[in-house]
Amino acid sequence: MSKIVRNAANRILSKSVEYHGFVYLAGVVAETLDGDIEAQTGEVLAQIDALLESHGTDKTRLLQAQIWLKNIADRGAMNEVWSAWLPTGMAPARACVQADLADSRMLVEIMITACK
C-alpha cells in the first residue's frame, strides 16, 4: 500500500499531502493581512514555493491552481504578480473566482496541485 504523507496536519486540514508523486496544497493565504492584493499574492506564492520545495518539487511542476479573490476586480493585479512568478510555458490548469474568504482582510487564497 502506498504511503500518504501529511504535513502540518491538525484536526481540520493538512497544509500539504503527498501521494504517488502528487503534491496537494491546502488553500494558502497571506500571513500579513494588511497588504494590498499584490503584496498578499507575492506572500502566498512565496509560501507555495516553500511548501513545494519541502516535497522536493517546484513551480515548474504545477498541474492545477484554484484561486479565490475577495474582489474579482483584483484579478488583473493578481495576474501581474502570478505571471511574473510563473515560469514561461509552465502555466497550470487554473480557475479564478470571487469568494467570501474566512477573514475579511484576506484578498487572495491559492490552492495548488503539483507533481514531483
N, C-alpha and C positions, 0 to 999 in steps of 0.2 A: 504494500500500500504506500502511495506517495505521501511524503510529509508536507503538511501545511505549516508554514512559518508565519506567525502573527507577531507583529511588533507594536510595542506601546499599547497593549490591549488593556481595556478596562471593562466595566460591566456593560457598556453601551456599544463600543466600537474598538477597532484596532486602527492605528494610524496607517498601517500598511499590512498587506497579506501577500505572501509569495506561494505559488503553487504551480508545479510543472513548467517552470521557466517564465511564468507570467507574474507580474507585479501589479497589484491593485492598491491604489492610494485612496484613502478616505478623502472627503472634501477638505481642502486646505484653505484656511483663511489667514489673513494678516494678524499678527500678534499686536501690532501697533495700529490701533483703530482710529487715530486722529489724522492719518494721512489721506490724501486725495486718491482718486482711482489709479493714477499712475504709480504712486508710492505703494499702495496696497497690492497692486498687481505685481510689482517688482519684488516685494517681500514674499508673496505667495510663490512666485516662480523660483526664488532662492531656496525656499523650503522644499519645493518639489525636487530641485537639483540635489539637495542633501538627502532626501528620502530615497531617491533613485540610486544615488551613489551607495547608500547603505545596503542596497540589494545587488550591487555590482553591475548596474546598468546606468543609462543616462538618457538625455532628451533626444538623442538620435534614434532611440528605440521605442518612441511613443506610438501607441496604436490608436488610442481614443482619448478625447478630452471632453468633459462636460463642464460648462462654465455657467455660473449663475451670477447675474448682476442685480444689484439693488435697483438700478435705473438703467434701462436698455439704452438710454441716450448716452451712456458712458461707453458704449461698445467701441466706438472709434478710438477713443483714448486708450482703452484697454488693449485693443488690437495693435496699437502702435508699440506698446511695451511687449506684448506677446510676440509680434512679428520680429522685433529686434532680438528677442531671446531664442526664438526657434531657428535651428539650423536650416539653411536653404534646402529646399526639396524634401524636408522631413516632417511636413505637416501631417498630424494625425486626423482621423475622422473626428468631427467635432460638432457639438451643439452649443449654442449660447442663447440663454433665455433670461428674461426678467423674473425675479422671485423675491418674496419676502424672506430675508435671511434671519438667522437666530438672534442677532443683535442689530439694532437699527444703525449702528456705526459701521457695520460690515458692508463694504461696497462690492466685493467680489469673492466668490468661492470657486475653486477649481478642483475637479476630481479627474485623476489620470489612470489609465491602464497602459502598461508597457510590457515589453518582453526583455529577456536577458540576452 
